Amino acid sequence: MFFTHSFLEGYQTGDLIVSYLIGTVFIGDIIHRGYKTSGERNKLTAYCGVIALILLAVIYVGLIYLGASVSSYYPKGYRKKSVITWYC
């Protein structure tokens, strides 16, 4: 019950699936660019991971701030789907 609700209502489900797909593209491109040894690949992958972590942190902190700042405009029992469809 909780998993189904979270999967259908959650926003982060796409992040997990896309991260696996884009990760294979990154690793393939790293190998294609000539980084043959595992040490070089690991170093570059860690560097890309740190950049991605920083950028995702900025995005999610912004989303948290946005959600916290506009939550007072809606009643407590308001559903997320109602808010999204009201704006569309």
The first five atom37 places (N, CA, C, CB, O) and aatype in JSON, in Angstrom:
{
  "aatype": [12, 13, 13, 16, 8, 15, 13, 10, 6, 7, 18, 5, 16, 7, 3, 10, 9, 19, 15, 18, 10, 9, 7, 16, 19, 13, 9, 7, 3, 9, 9, 8, 1, 7, 18, 11, 16, 15, 7, 6, 1, 2, 11, 10, 16, 0, 18, 4, 7, 19, 9, 0, 10, 9, 10, 10, 0, 19, 9, 18, 19, 7, 10, 9, 18, 10, 7, 0, 15, 19, 15, 15, 18, 18, 14, 11, 7, 18, 1, 11, 11, 15, 19, 9, 16, 17, 18, 4],
  "atom_mask": [
    [1, 1, 1, 1, 1],
    [1, 1, 1, 1, 1],
    [1, 1, 1, 1, 1],
    [1, 1, 1, 1, 1],
    [1, 1, 1, 1, 1],
    [1, 1, 1, 1, 1],
    [1, 1, 1, 1, 1],
    [1, 1, 1, 1, 1],
    [1, 1, 1, 1, 1],
    [1, 1, 1, 0, 1],
    [1, 1, 1, 1, 1],
    [1, 1, 1, 1, 1],
    [1, 1, 1, 1, 1],
    [1, 1, 1, 0, 1],
    [1, 1, 1, 1, 1],
    [1, 1, 1, 1, 1],
    [1, 1, 1, 1, 1],
    [1, 1, 1, 1, 1],
    [1, 1, 1, 1, 1],
    [1, 1, 1, 1, 1],
    [1, 1, 1, 1, 1],
    [1, 1, 1, 1, 1],
    [1, 1, 1, 0, 1],
    [1, 1, 1, 1, 1],
    [1, 1, 1, 1, 1],
    [1, 1, 1, 1, 1],
    [1, 1, 1, 1, 1],
    [1, 1, 1, 0, 1],
    [1, 1, 1, 1, 1],
    [1, 1, 1, 1, 1],
    [1, 1, 1, 1, 1],
    [1, 1, 1, 1, 1],
    [1, 1, 1, 1, 1],
    [1, 1, 1, 0, 1],
    [1, 1, 1, 1, 1],
    [1, 1, 1, 1, 1],
    [1, 1, 1, 1, 1],
    [1, 1, 1, 1, 1],
    [1, 1, 1, 0, 1],
    [1, 1, 1, 1, 1],
    [1, 1, 1, 1, 1],
    [1, 1, 1, 1, 1],
    [1, 1, 1, 1, 1],
    [1, 1, 1, 1, 1],
    [1, 1, 1, 1, 1],
    [1, 1, 1, 1, 1],
    [1, 1, 1, 1, 1],
    [1, 1, 1, 1, 1],
    [1, 1, 1, 0, 1],
    [1, 1, 1, 1, 1],
    [1, 1, 1, 1, 1],
    [1, 1, 1, 1, 1],
    [1, 1, 1, 1, 1],
    [1, 1, 1, 1, 1],
    [1, 1, 1, 1, 1],
    [1, 1, 1, 1, 1],
    [1, 1, 1, 1, 1],
    [1, 1, 1, 1, 1],
    [1, 1, 1, 1, 1],
    [1, 1, 1, 1, 1],
    [1, 1, 1, 1, 1],
    [1, 1, 1, 0, 1],
    [1, 1, 1, 1, 1],
    [1, 1, 1, 1, 1],
    [1, 1, 1, 1, 1],
    [1, 1, 1, 1, 1],
    [1, 1, 1, 0, 1],
    [1, 1, 1, 1, 1],
    [1, 1, 1, 1, 1],
    [1, 1, 1, 1, 1],
    [1, 1, 1, 1, 1],
    [1, 1, 1, 1, 1],
    [1, 1, 1, 1, 1],
    [1, 1, 1, 1, 1],
    [1, 1, 1, 1, 1],
    [1, 1, 1, 1, 1],
    [1, 1, 1, 0, 1],
    [1, 1, 1, 1, 1],
    [1, 1, 1, 1, 1],
    [1, 1, 1, 1, 1],
    [1, 1, 1, 1, 1],
    [1, 1, 1, 1, 1],
    [1, 1, 1, 1, 1],
    [1, 1, 1, 1, 1],
    [1, 1, 1, 1, 1],
    [1, 1, 1, 1, 1],
    [1, 1, 1, 1, 1],
    [1, 1, 1, 1, 1]
  ],
  "atom_positions": [
    [[0.82, -1.19, 0.0], [0.0, 0.0, 0.0], [0.87, 1.25, 0.0], [-0.94, 0.0, 1.2], [0.65, 2.16, -0.81]],
    [[1.85, 1.32, 0.9], [2.68, 2.51, 0.98], [3.56, 2.66, -0.26], [3.56, 2.46, 2.24], [3.76, 3.77, -0.76]],
    [[4.08, 1.53, -0.76], [4.93, 1.6, -1.95], [4.13, 2.08, -3.15], [5.56, 0.24, -2.25], [4.59, 2.93, -3.91]],
    [[2.92, 1.55, -3.33], [2.1, 1.93, -4.47], [1.75, 3.42, -4.41], [0.82, 1.09, -4.51], [1.82, 4.12, -5.41]],
    [[1.37, 3.88, -3.23], [1.04, 5.3, -3.07], [2.27, 6.16, -3.37], [0.52, 5.57, -1.64], [2.17, 7.16, -4.08]],
    [[3.4, 5.78, -2.83], [4.61, 6.57, -3.05], [5.04, 6.54, -4.51], [5.74, 6.05, -2.18], [5.49, 7.55, -5.04]],
    [[4.89, 5.39, -5.14], [5.29, 5.28, -6.54], [4.39, 6.11, -7.44], [5.26, 3.83, -6.99], [4.87, 6.76, -8.37]],
    [[3.08, 6.1, -7.17], [2.16, 6.86, -8.0], [2.17, 8.35, -7.69], [0.77, 6.32, -7.82], [1.95, 9.16, -8.59]],
    [[2.43, 8.72, -6.46], [2.39, 10.12, -6.06], [3.77, 10.78, -6.04], [1.76, 10.24, -4.71], [3.88, 12.0, -6.03]],
    [[4.82, 9.98, -6.04], [6.16, 10.51, -5.83], [6.74, 11.18, -7.06], [0.0, 0.0, 0.0], [6.39, 10.85, -8.19]],
    [[7.63, 12.1, -6.81], [8.32, 12.8, -7.89], [9.71, 12.22, -8.14], [8.42, 14.27, -7.57], [10.26, 12.41, -9.23]],
    [[10.28, 11.53, -7.19], [11.64, 11.05, -7.32], [11.75, 9.71, -8.04], [12.26, 10.94, -5.97], [12.87, 9.24, -8.25]],
    [[10.66, 9.09, -8.42], [10.74, 7.79, -9.07], [11.43, 7.9, -10.42], [9.35, 7.2, -9.25], [12.17, 6.99, -10.8]],
    [[11.21, 8.97, -11.14], [11.87, 9.16, -12.42], [13.36, 9.37, -12.27], [0.0, 0.0, 0.0], [14.13, 8.96, -13.13]],
    [[13.77, 10.0, -11.18], [15.19, 10.24, -10.96], [15.98, 8.95, -10.87], [15.4, 11.05, -9.7], [17.08, 8.85, -11.41]],
    [[15.43, 7.95, -10.19], [16.13, 6.69, -10.02], [16.27, 5.95, -11.34], [15.4, 5.81, -9.01], [17.35, 5.47, -11.66]],
    [[15.2, 5.86, -12.09], [15.24, 5.14, -13.37], [16.16, 5.85, -14.35], [13.82, 5.03, -13.96], [16.98, 5.21, -15.0]],
    [[16.04, 7.15, -14.44], [16.86, 7.92, -15.38], [18.33, 7.88, -14.98], [16.37, 9.37, -15.45], [19.2, 7.9, -15.85]],
    [[18.63, 7.84, -13.69], [20.03, 7.81, -13.26], [20.74, 6.55, -13.74], [20.13, 7.91, -11.73], [21.91, 6.59, -14.11]],
    [[20.04, 5.42, -13.74], [20.65, 4.19, -14.27], [20.87, 4.29, -15.77], [19.77, 2.97, -13.96], [21.91, 3.86, -16.27]],
    [[19.92, 4.84, -16.48], [20.06, 4.96, -17.93], [21.16, 5.94, -18.31], [18.73, 5.4, -18.54], [21.99, 5.65, -19.18]],
    [[21.18, 7.1, -17.68], [22.18, 8.1, -18.04], [23.57, 7.7, -17.55], [21.79, 9.45, -17.46], [24.58, 8.09, -18.14]],
    [[23.61, 6.91, -16.48], [24.9, 6.42, -15.99], [25.6, 5.53, -17.0], [0.0, 0.0, 0.0], [26.81, 5.62, -17.17]],
    [[24.84, 4.68, -17.68], [25.45, 3.84, -18.71], [25.93, 4.67, -19.89], [24.46, 2.79, -19.19], [26.95, 4.34, -20.51]],
    [[25.22, 5.75, -20.21], [25.66, 6.64, -21.27], [26.96, 7.33, -20.87], [24.57, 7.68, -21.6], [27.87, 7.45, -21.68]],
    [[27.05, 7.8, -19.62], [28.27, 8.46, -19.14], [29.47, 7.52, -19.18], [28.06, 8.98, -17.73], [30.54, 7.89, -19.65]],
    [[29.29, 6.3, -18.67], [30.39, 5.34, -18.65], [30.83, 5.0, -20.07], [29.99, 4.05, -17.9], [32.02, 4.93, -20.35]],
    [[29.87, 4.8, -20.97], [30.21, 4.53, -22.37], [30.97, 5.67, -23.01], [0.0, 0.0, 0.0], [31.91, 5.45, -23.77]],
    [[30.57, 6.91, -22.71], [31.25, 8.07, -23.27], [32.65, 8.24, -22.69], [30.44, 9.33, -23.04], [33.58, 8.63, -23.39]],
    [[32.79, 7.94, -21.4], [34.11, 8.02, -20.77], [35.07, 7.04, -21.43], [34.02, 7.74, -19.25], [36.22, 7.38, -21.71]],
    [[34.61, 5.83, -21.68], [35.45, 4.82, -22.35], [35.73, 5.25, -23.79], [34.77, 3.43, -22.32], [36.85, 5.08, -24.27]],
    [[34.73, 5.79, -24.47], [34.9, 6.24, -25.85], [35.91, 7.37, -25.97], [33.56, 6.69, -26.42], [36.59, 7.48, -26.99]],
    [[36.02, 8.21, -24.95], [36.95, 9.33, -24.99], [38.39, 8.93, -24.69], [36.52, 10.38, -24.02], [39.29, 9.77, -24.75]],
    [[38.61, 7.67, -24.38], [39.99, 7.2, -24.24], [40.45, 6.92, -22.83], [0.0, 0.0, 0.0], [41.63, 6.63, -22.63]],
    [[39.6, 7.01, -21.85], [39.96, 6.69, -20.48], [39.85, 5.18, -20.3], [39.05, 7.45, -19.44], [38.78, 4.67, -19.97]],
    [[40.95, 4.47, -20.53], [40.91, 3.01, -20.58], [41.12, 2.35, -19.22], [41.96, 2.52, -21.54], [40.51, 1.32, -18.94]],
    [[41.98, 2.92, -18.39], [42.25, 2.25, -17.11], [41.11, 2.51, -16.13], [43.58, 2.74, -16.52], [40.41, 3.52, -16.21]],
    [[40.95, 1.58, -15.21], [39.87, 1.72, -14.24], [40.11, 2.9, -13.3], [39.71, 0.44, -13.44], [39.15, 3.51, -12.83]],
    [[41.36, 3.24, -13.02], [41.67, 4.39, -12.18], [41.22, 5.69, -12.8], [0.0, 0.0, 0.0], [40.64, 6.54, -12.12]],
    [[41.48, 5.86, -14.09], [41.04, 7.07, -14.79], [39.53, 7.15, -14.84], [41.62, 7.11, -16.2], [38.95, 8.21, -14.62]],
    [[38.89, 6.03, -15.14], [37.43, 6.01, -15.22], [36.8, 6.31, -13.86], [36.93, 4.66, -15.73], [35.83, 7.06, -13.78]],
    [[37.35, 5.73, -12.81], [36.81, 5.96, -11.47], [36.96, 7.41, -11.04], [37.49, 5.06, -10.46], [36.04, 7.99, -10.45]],
    [[38.1, 8.0, -11.35], [38.34, 9.4, -10.99], [37.37, 10.32, -11.72], [39.79, 9.79, -11.3], [36.78, 11.22, -11.11]],
    [[37.21, 10.1, -13.01], [36.31, 10.94, -13.78], [34.85, 10.72, -13.38], [36.49, 10.67, -15.28], [34.07, 11.67, -13.34]],
    [[34.49, 9.48, -13.09], [33.13, 9.19, -12.65], [32.84, 9.85, -11.3], [32.91, 7.68, -12.55], [31.75, 10.38, -11.1]],
    [[33.8, 9.83, -10.4], [33.62, 10.48, -9.1], [33.49, 11.99, -9.27], [34.8, 10.15, -8.16], [32.67, 12.63, -8.61]],
    [[34.29, 12.56, -10.16], [34.2, 14.0, -10.44], [32.82, 14.36, -10.99], [35.31, 14.41, -11.45], [32.21, 15.34, -10.55]],
    [[32.32, 13.58, -11.94], [30.98, 13.83, -12.49], [29.91, 13.65, -11.43], [30.71, 12.9, -13.68], [28.92, 14.38, -11.4]],
    [[30.1, 12.67, -10.54], [29.15, 12.43, -9.47], [29.07, 13.59, -8.5], [0.0, 0.0, 0.0], [27.99, 13.94, -8.02]],
    [[30.21, 14.2, -8.19], [30.22, 15.35, -7.29], [29.49, 16.54, -7.93], [31.68, 15.74, -6.93], [28.73, 17.24, -7.26]],
    [[29.73, 16.76, -9.2], [29.04, 17.85, -9.9], [27.54, 17.6, -9.92], [29.58, 18.0, -11.35], [26.75, 18.51, -9.67]],
    [[27.13, 16.36, -10.22], [25.71, 16.02, -10.24], [25.09, 16.18, -8.86], [25.51, 14.59, -10.75], [23.96, 16.65, -8.74]],
    [[25.81, 15.79, -7.82], [25.32, 15.92, -6.45], [25.07, 17.39, -6.09], [26.3, 15.3, -5.47], [24.05, 17.72, -5.5]],
    [[26.0, 18.24, -6.45], [25.86, 19.66, -6.15], [24.67, 20.26, -6.91], [27.15, 20.42, -6.51], [23.87, 20.99, -6.33]],
    [[24.56, 19.94, -8.2], [23.46, 20.5, -8.98], [22.1, 19.98, -8.51], [23.66, 20.17, -10.45], [21.15, 20.75, -8.43]],
    [[22.0, 18.68, -8.19], [20.74, 18.15, -7.68], [20.4, 18.74, -6.32], [20.82, 16.62, -7.59], [19.22, 18.97, -6.02]],
    [[21.4, 18.98, -5.5], [21.14, 19.6, -4.19], [20.57, 21.0, -4.36], [22.44, 19.65, -3.35], [19.65, 21.39, -3.65]],
    [[21.11, 21.76, -5.31], [20.59, 23.1, -5.57], [19.15, 23.03, -6.05], [21.46, 23.83, -6.61], [18.3, 23.81, -5.6]],
    [[18.86, 22.1, -6.95], [17.5, 21.96, -7.47], [16.53, 21.57, -6.37], [17.46, 20.92, -8.6], [15.47, 22.18, -6.24]],
    [[16.88, 20.56, -5.57], [15.94, 20.08, -4.56], [15.8, 21.05, -3.39], [16.39, 18.73, -4.04], [14.72, 21.14, -2.8]],
    [[16.83, 21.78, -3.05], [16.69, 22.82, -2.02], [15.75, 23.91, -2.53], [18.07, 23.42, -1.64], [14.94, 24.44, -1.77]],
    [[15.86, 24.24, -3.8], [14.94, 25.22, -4.39], [13.51, 24.72, -4.39], [0.0, 0.0, 0.0], [12.59, 25.49, -4.1]],
    [[13.31, 23.44, -4.71], [11.96, 22.89, -4.68], [11.39, 22.84, -3.27], [11.95, 21.49, -5.28], [10.2, 23.1, -3.06]],
    [[12.24, 22.52, -2.3], [11.79, 22.51, -0.9], [11.4, 23.92, -0.47], [12.89, 21.95, 0.04], [10.37, 24.11, 0.18]],
    [[12.2, 24.89, -0.81], [11.89, 26.28, -0.48], [10.59, 26.72, -1.15], [13.04, 27.22, -0.89], [9.75, 27.36, -0.52]],
    [[10.44, 26.38, -2.41], [9.23, 26.75, -3.14], [8.0, 26.11, -2.5], [9.33, 26.33, -4.6], [6.98, 26.77, -2.32]],
    [[8.09, 24.83, -2.16], [6.97, 24.16, -1.51], [6.65, 24.74, -0.16], [0.0, 0.0, 0.0], [5.48, 24.86, 0.21]],
    [[7.68, 25.1, 0.59], [7.44, 25.67, 1.92], [6.87, 27.08, 1.83], [8.74, 25.69, 2.72], [6.07, 27.48, 2.68]],
    [[7.26, 27.83, 0.83], [6.81, 29.21, 0.75], [5.4, 29.35, 0.2], [7.75, 30.01, -0.1], [4.71, 30.32, 0.53]],
    [[4.93, 28.42, -0.63], [3.57, 28.53, -1.18], [2.57, 27.64, -0.46], [3.59, 28.18, -2.65], [1.38, 27.66, -0.79]],
    [[3.01, 26.86, 0.51], [2.09, 25.95, 1.18], [1.04, 26.69, 2.0], [2.85, 25.0, 2.07], [-0.02, 26.13, 2.27]],
    [[1.29, 27.92, 2.39], [0.31, 28.67, 3.17], [-0.85, 29.17, 2.31], [0.98, 29.84, 3.86], [-1.86, 29.63, 2.85]],
    [[-0.73, 29.11, 1.0], [-1.79, 29.57, 0.11], [-2.92, 28.56, -0.04], [-1.22, 29.88, -1.23], [-4.0, 28.92, -0.5]],
    [[-2.7, 27.31, 0.34], [-3.68, 26.25, 0.14], [-4.11, 25.67, 1.48], [-3.1, 25.15, -0.77], [-3.32, 25.64, 2.42]],
    [[-5.35, 25.2, 1.57], [-5.8, 24.57, 2.81], [-5.04, 23.28, 3.08], [-7.31, 24.29, 2.75], [-4.46, 22.69, 2.17]],
    [[-5.03, 22.84, 4.32], [-4.24, 21.68, 4.72], [-4.65, 20.4, 4.0], [-4.35, 21.49, 6.18], [-3.77, 19.59, 3.71]],
    [[-5.9, 20.18, 3.71], [-6.35, 18.94, 3.1], [-6.25, 18.91, 1.59], [0.0, 0.0, 0.0], [-6.72, 17.96, 0.96]],
    [[-5.65, 19.92, 1.0], [-5.57, 20.01, -0.46], [-4.65, 18.95, -1.01], [-5.09, 21.4, -0.9], [-3.56, 18.74, -0.48]],
    [[-5.06, 18.27, -2.07], [-4.24, 17.23, -2.68], [-3.34, 17.83, -3.77], [-5.12, 16.1, -3.28], [-3.7, 18.82, -4.4]],
    [[-2.19, 17.21, -3.97], [-1.24, 17.71, -4.96], [-1.82, 17.68, -6.37], [0.04, 16.88, -4.92], [-1.58, 18.59, -7.17]],
    [[-2.58, 16.64, -6.67], [-3.16, 16.54, -8.01], [-4.1, 17.7, -8.3], [-3.9, 15.21, -8.18], [-4.15, 18.19, -9.42]],
    [[-4.83, 18.14, -7.3], [-5.76, 19.25, -7.48], [-5.01, 20.53, -7.79], [-6.62, 19.43, -6.25], [-5.45, 21.32, -8.62]],
    [[-3.89, 20.75, -7.14], [-3.1, 21.95, -7.37], [-2.52, 21.94, -8.78], [-1.97, 22.07, -6.32], [-2.53, 22.96, -9.47]],
    [[-2.0, 20.8, -9.21], [-1.38, 20.71, -10.53], [-2.42, 20.89, -11.62], [-0.66, 19.37, -10.71], [-2.19, 21.63, -12.57]],
    [[-3.56, 20.22, -11.5], [-4.57, 20.33, -12.54], [-5.23, 21.7, -12.54], [-5.61, 19.25, -12.37], [-5.73, 22.14, -13.58]],
    [[-5.26, 22.39, -11.41], [-5.84, 23.71, -11.35], [-5.01, 24.7, -12.16], [-5.97, 24.18, -9.9], [-5.56, 25.61, -12.78]],
    [[-3.68, 24.55, -12.16], [-2.81, 25.46, -12.89], [-2.73, 25.14, -14.38], [-1.43, 25.42, -12.29], [-2.37, 26.01, -15.17]],
    [[-3.05, 23.92, -14.77], [-2.91, 23.53, -16.18], [-4.07, 23.93, -16.98], [-2.71, 22.07, -16.31], [-4.11, 23.67, -18.18]]
  ]
}
